[in-house]
Each structure stands twice: as C-alpha cells, then as structure tokens.
Amino acid sequence: MLRFLPLLFFVFTTGFAQTYTSTIRGTVRDADTGSPLVGATVQLVQGQTGTITGPDGTFRFDKLAVGRYQATVTYVGYETINIPEILLESGKENIIQVKLSPAGRQLQEATVSAARPVAFNSVQPITMEQTFRYAATYMDPARVATSFPGVAAANDQANGLVIRGNSPNSMQWRLEGVEIVNPNHLSNAGTFSDRPTSTGGGVNILSTQLLATSSFLAGPFPAQYGNVNGGVLDMNLRKGNDEQTEFTAQASLLGFDVAAEGPFSKKSKASYLVNYRYSFTGLLGAMGVSFGGEDINFQDLSFNLNFPTAKGGKFTVFGMGGLSDNTLKPDKDTTTWEFYKDGQHIVYRGKMGAAGLTFDQPIGNRASIRTVIAGSGLHSTRKAFLVDPKTLLNDEVLGDDQISSSKISFNTTFNYRFNAKQRLKAGIFLTSQQFGTPPNFFDEKINAWIVQPFVNWSYQIAPAVTTEIGLHAMISKLREEDAKGSFLLEPRAALKWQVADNQQLSLSYGLHSQLQSPNVYAATYGMTTIRRNMHLKPTRSHHLVLGYQQTFNKSNSLKVEAYLQNQFDVPVGEDLGTQYSALNLIEERPEVHFQNKGKGLTYGLEASFQKFLTNDFYMLASGSIYDATYLDLNGNRGASRFGGRHTFSLTAGKELKSGDANIWGINAKILWIGGFRDRPVDEEYSRTLKFTIYSNSGLYSVKMKDYFRPDLRIYWKKSKTKYSRTLALDLQNVSGTKNEAYRYFDIRQDKVVTQYQLGLIPVLSYRWEF
C-alpha cells in the first residue's frame, strides 16, 4: 500500500494545480503619423512566442500563463523596441500601445517610453506598474521620480520636487501634453508657513489607475515645452479596455479606490475608464501616526473616454476633480499643549478640477495632427485662529490665506516625416491664466496670457549621428497697467552620436523662460496685498547637458550626465540690506520689492544604473553631486536653499514565486540626500516680538543635517481563474529617522525649535482586480 502513496499524492496535487491565464494585446503604430503598422512582429521573450500585427495594427496573445513577460517589437525600416516589464494577472488584460519610429543606427534595443524625443537628454518614463511596485509611492507618479538622479522631495508630507537644486516652483505639471494648475490634494502639506502652494501637495489627484506611461523631464527641454525652467511631469492617460468590462477595487489605510473600464457597446471600439477614491487617513491617526495632530480627508474622481474616428483617428474626453481638507483642533486638556500650534484651530480646504478634449488624426502615410484643449482650476483656503485656553473658543484671527488659479490651455501640433532621415514637428500653445492673491481690501487678481509657437526639425546626419534643432517662442503679458509684455526666442538643439551598438553620446542645449509664481508678483503687508511686482519679466536659463549611455543587454543600462544651468533675470530684493532671491521661495510671500537683476548657477554630475525586472529582480541605483548658488542685487553669491550638494537613491526588489499563482515581492528604497538650507533665527528679537524673526532675512546660511530614509514594500499576489488580488504593506521611513524640516521660534517653548519630517508611516492595502 505504501508504494502507491507517492502516486496518489501526485494525482492529488496535479488534480488541484491550475495554470491561470490571461491576455496580452495591443497596437503598433507609426510614432509620427499614428497610422497602424501592418505586419509588425511582436515577440515574447518567454517561450519565444511571436505574432504579427493585423490590418489595423493590432496583435494578441491569448491564454498566456500569468506572470512577468518581456516583448520585442520589430518592423522593416523601423527601430526595434524592447518592452522590459509586462505584468500579466488573471482577471485583467494587459493592453500595450507601441509607437515605432523609422530606424537609424541605435542602441541594441531601445526601451519603450512615452513620446520620447530623438536626441534630448534627461528624459525618464514613469509607468503605472512602477508606481504599484516601488516602495512608498502611494500610487503617485511624482514620488516615483525621487528614484531618479538629481531629484528629491522638498518634504516627506508632499510631492513637490526639487530637481537639480531648483525650487519646486520651477516645475510644471502637464496633462495630455498641455499645462494645468497644481493637480494635488493638500497643497499646504509640508510647508513652513502651512500656507497653500502653487505646486505640489500631499498626493496627486489623478489616480494611477488612469495613467499610461508618462514622461519626466529635467531639461534641457525639446521645443514643445515652454514656460518652465526646472522640470516637467507630463502625465498621459491610458484608454480603457475596448473589448471587455474590468473592475479594480483597493482598500488601504489611506483610502478606498474603485475603477471600472470597458467598451460602451459590443458593436463599438469606444471605451470608458473611470476611478473614484476616498481617503481613510483617520485610520492612520488611530494607529498613532501623527500628521501634526491634523485630521486629513480627501476624495477625487477621474475619467477618460475614448472614441475611435474615421481613418485611424481618435477623440477623447477626459477629466479629474478632487476635494481635500485638514483640520487641527486643540486638545480640550490644555495641559497637553506643548507647542504654540497646539493652541490653534486651523482649517484648510482645497478643491481642484480639470477637463479637456483631444483629437488625433493621421494625414496620409507621412503626417498627423493632434489638438488638445483643457481647462483647469483650483481654490485653496487656510484659516487659523488662536484658541482661548479658558473657553476653548476662537479668540484671535492668526491668518486667512488662499490661492486660486485657473488655466485654459490649447495646443495643436503637426507632425510630418519627409523621409526616414528628416522629420518636422510644429505647433502652438495658447494659455490664459488667472491667479488670485490672498484676501485683501481690494480683492485683486493677476491675469496673464501666453502664446508659445514652436518648431522642431530632426535630421539623421549620418547612420550614427542624429540631430534635433528647435525654436520656441514665448509671448506673454500680464493684463495689468504696470505690467510689461515680453517676446522671447528660445533656441533648442540636441546631438546624438551612436558610438557603437551599445554606446551613445549626446549633447543637449536649451534656452528656457518661466513666468513668476503668484507669491513673487504679490507682496503682502498686514492684511493688504500691494501689487508692486507686476513689472517682473520671466526668469530665464541656459541649460546644457552632456550624456553618455551604455547598454549591457536588454535589461541593463548605465547613464551618466553632466549638466550646467545658468539662470538670469531672476527676481531679487531691491533692498540692499536683504538677500532675497526668488530661487529660494516656495509658498512664502516676502515683504520685498523685486527686480529682475539676480542670477543662479547650478552644475553637477549624475549617474544611474538600471536593471529592469527580469529574472525576478530589478534595481535602479542613481546619484548626483551638484552645487547650486545664486547672486543677489549686490552681486554676492550665496548657497541656494535647495543646494544639498548630493543625492543618492537605491530602489530594488525581488520577486519569489510560489507555484503558478503566487508571487511574493520584497521592495526597498533608500534615500540619502544632502541637507537643504534654512535661515538663521534671531532668537532674542523673536522673543521680543513673539514670532519668528530671521537674521539676514533672505540668506540661507544654516545647513541642515543630511536626509536619510529607508522605505519597504512587501506584497503577495494571488491569481484565481477570473480575478487576482494583491495584499501589500508599505513602510515609509522604516527606520524612524528624524529628518529636519525647518527651525522656528516657538512662543510656548520660548526657544528655537526644530520641526522634523514624518516618522514611520505604515500603510496596509488590499487590491482586487476582476
């Protein structure tokens, strides 16, 4: 009898073992015209499974075992594209959109990215899968960017990015290629004054559920990008499944998400994709996680509707909107009041929305046109009151701050390919925007318009040499009596030399301009806003990058870049006794009259080594050393506020398979960043006046300690026949390191106090896809 036990065990286990399957499909199109490519070869590395695209450029792999895949896409006369990370889960099809460009000599296989320029440096793709896999991203693409070289978050509580030593105010947010207002909840998060900011916030309003591969650019920028000096996060939306209905639900300690996508009907390829999210951050407070004693809530809704049109075109309708608030109420037991803020009642409210249309149309087999129009707006308020410790009622108004902003953005872009060596891209951006200043006696607003035509020509000089030459014009005017208009020409150029099949040298240059942020245009005195800075011109910068890239195989690459950014026409305080520079500001509104007479200089060296997720392991190691300084009105050079001198990031993960349906993932991220700078506090004067007074008001001479933060993410993926689910635990700052944020004089403590950033933040989540 015993001799039959192994056989019975084998029959029993194989009887219950199942191989769960799903589908990988997509479309291969010409990158310039958007026309489908018929007969393109799509090869899956695993199992050497291949297919060719049909008359509409589509391909399909049915009944594939769930798991990780890589694919290679080839077409005669076009470049070869490698797609290194494809996650296939049961209950969810993986739909891939591939764009191929005519071939020149290139790296062994180019890695797929979103609308990447031919020769420009400093462009990084951000995929939806990365935001789900990297530790402590909380489904926010901006937090993924902190893994890139030269990028750091200004504060743990927010996603405002310091890019190559630039203030977060120099970053631009785009949606579907056009500029929008700050698309984040809780725009006051992590700031010194707790005021709302014009960029960054606690979390992105646009859910990652809707994102396709997006582009992060650190400059120099191709000719289609304008009104920006520091960096661009260009978010692209994916279309919903056009063949079958799919759902995703996720519950976590941060909130609850539910998404739905599918075709409008069985007879049409039109599709919808919609997501709703509601926060549960109160649960974190119940677990002892402190956000400064504040109750935080937010909710948002986003959608993308896709309608195919005749002759290979498409029309989309998209939108997003969010509400957020956080409230600080003093403890009724006044003996627990330790700091001055403990005796305050603070209420923050924020709302943001954006909606738009896109239209893409191929024109013959060489040209295409794309048109986008979008409107976006936000309104944020913060009211603070001093609470009477005897009655626990609001006793005194401490602050009444607000930010309102709206933009209407229009773009049309024409692409034309003369032949395999020459391409032309030309278009125009039209933007009308309005900034609301803080409450005052006059209820003033700042209105502006910007016209930005551009042209870009790509030419393959030789089989191994490609160049891009572009020209961007920025015509802007503040609609005010004392405002000056500006007409600025901005040349852009890039050169790429393919030294060998696996080595590439590149050189990029750009002249860029950016309008000032609202807090620079307006100077605040008491409760009255005096618009003394309407005369300011845009800040400008020369940006130069020399890059080297080497690929070792399909999944490993090394990239090194040396850069120089020289800024001029920077607003600086005209008072000779101060050293204010707009390069150091985020949300502050200094009592300063500015002049465009300052400068800034940043230079550095960046390196990154990336291994995509193959053989169950991935890694992205990046670092930079840099110097960031500014010149004031007197010509004195000082260290910039965000001149931390170095950044280092290690992002890595390992997956362990348990059978055919289980995947365990262990992911870690380590950040080590040179400490930013703060202003010295005049303790005696602050004690006398009962609020924080800084010495040498505009000088950032105090170097904070280096920033160190390890994050951890552990997940377990389980597949069933018609659904899959993921259980995950994210631990931000797993070491509980106390990283400095800023210093201020606390009246209750009667001394200078150091405010620290967030400690350990645990987030447990459960995700269900079906």
Secondary structure by P-SEA (a helix, b strand, c coil): cccaaaaaaaaaaaaabbbbcbbbbbbbbcccccccccbbbbbbccccccbbbcccccccccccccccbbbbbbcccbbbbbbcbbbbbccbbbbbbbbbcccccccccccccccccccccbbbbbcaaaaaccccccccccccccccccccccccccccccccccccccbbbbccccccccccccccccccccccccccccccccccccccbbbbbcccccccccccccccbbbbbbbccccbbbbbbbbcccbbbbbbbbbcccccccbbbbbbbbbcaaaaaaacccccbbbbbbccccbbbbbbbccccbbbbbccccccbbbbbccccccccccccccbbbbbbbbbbccbbbbbbbcccccbbbbbbbbbbbbbbbbbbbbccccccccccccccbbbbbbbbbbbbbbbbccccbbbbbbbbbbbbbbbccccccbbbbbbbbbbbbbbbbbcccccbbbbbbbbbbbbbcccccbbbbbbbbbbbbbbbcccccbbbbcccccccccccccccccccccccccccccccbbbbbbbbbbbbbbcccccbbbbbbbbbbbcccbbbcccccccccccccccccccccccccbbbbbbbbbbbbbcccccbbbbbbbbcccccccccccbbbbccccccbbbbbbcbbbbbccccbbbbbbbbbbbbcbbbbbbbaaaaaaaaccccccccccccccccbbbbbbbbbbbbbbcccbbbbbbbbbccccccccccbbbbbcccccbbbbbcccbbbbbbccccc
